Amino acid sequence: MSDRLPGFSTLAVHAGAQPDPTTGARATPIYQTTSFVFNDADHAASLFGLQAFGNIYTRIGNPTNAVLEERVAALEGGTAALAVASGHAAQVVVLQQLLQPGDEFIAARKLYGGSINQFTHAFKSFGWNVVWADPDDIASFERAVTPRTKAIFIESIANPAGSITDIEAISTVARKAGVPLIVDNTLASPYLIRPIDHGADIVVHSLTKFLGGHGNSLGGIIVDSGTFDWSIGGKYPMLSEPRPEYHGIRLQETFGNFAFAIACRVLGLRDLGPALSPFNAFMILTGIETLPLRMQKHCDNAKAVAEFLAGHPAVASVSYAGLPSDKYNQLARKYAPRGAGAVFTFSLKGGYDAGVSLVSKLQLFSHLANVGDTRSLVIHPASTTHSQLDDAAKVKSGAGPDVVRLSIGIEDKEDLIADLEQALGA
């Protein structure tokens, strides 16, 4: 095995993990502690001064979390990763390293509603300004670039519609602008798409979704590709300039191709504090072990359900990139040949009222605000996750009034179709 690169399923089970050296425990232990004993005063000083790696305090790092970080970095093809409390926390920590007050970042319009809200409203208090672009019009990203632009943010598979984003094309825009491309890979997971292979510089996830996979633990993660030059034009002083809190070291010079992950840990997580609990890290690690099996079942079921809905008389349209007739099918074949994901939307001929009514009539599908669970889930975005948007913005984000979002689980597809059939018939 020494000369062989392990396959994806092997990495999902083993990456980052070793038997516990003290007890021999095979499963990664939950290191449920706030802090760690130093060997001596010099050891403590070297840890606090970033001259040695090790554990100080669980807000900054923990051995259970470290296994999770190494595993996701391996699955994504990155150099290092940092686990945090949620996907939203990951976005805050990433952008804190890149943006100063008054700076801008470009974001695709087709995003999770919570991200749209966070970018539009919450980030204003930091002086960070979002400029929106259309992922179906790559030139709109080019037109949005200004001297204040510091990053571009997209989703690989967009929530809620399940549309596929042309990562390589937008990466070309980011390279030309000299800014990093950040890709939220939550809906795809690295099993379907590895954005770094297509030009992404930073990958983020809500671990709560497909990576954890069981709807029982919140978490987020940041993956550093190690490919971006943070010294470009002095744009990123958090990484390229001397850090006064660490005796003047320059993070890029000191840590090279994993400097961004280090910055997120020692400048972001340390001071903002959105730490992931070791227990949640353990739960998510357990989920990742079955990621390849679950994701393939999710995708196979989703395609079958989408095909059923596409032929139902009460359905106006289905937005699922796995259907040959879908406008994103060619991008799905390019970026996600194993399957187009498990989250998609469909529109009902009865409009808003029909969407609200349908979710109340489903019995096997759970009506809740989440995706990526083993269980199949349903929601009406216009009245819930995207309700803060005006009608025009809802339509642009793929969450119009007649739209229902499904997250297809790993149940028997026949049972899922039967439940939808009875609800649509009612």
Secondary structure, 3 states (H helix, E strand, C coil): CCCCCCCHHHHHHHCCCCCCCCCCCCCCCCCCCCECCCCCHHHHHHHHCCCCCCCCECCCCCHHHHHHHHHHHHHHCCCEEEEECCHHHHHHHHHHHHCCCCCEEEEECCCCHHHHHHHHCHHHHHCCEEEEECCCCHHHHHHHCCCCEEEEEEECECCCCCCECCHHHHHHHHHHHCCCEEEECCCCHHHHCCHHHHCCCEEEEECCCCCCCCCCCCCEEEEECCCCCCCHHHCCHHHHCCEHHHCCECHHHHHHHHHHHHHHHHHHHHHHCCCCCHHHHHHHHHHHCCHHHHHHHHHHHHHHHHHHHHCCCCEEEEECCCCCCCCCHHHHHHHCCCCCCCEEEEEECCHHHHHHHHHHHCCCCEECCCCCCCCCEEECHHHCCCCCCCHHHHHHCCCCCCEEEEECCCCCHHHHHHHHHHHHHC
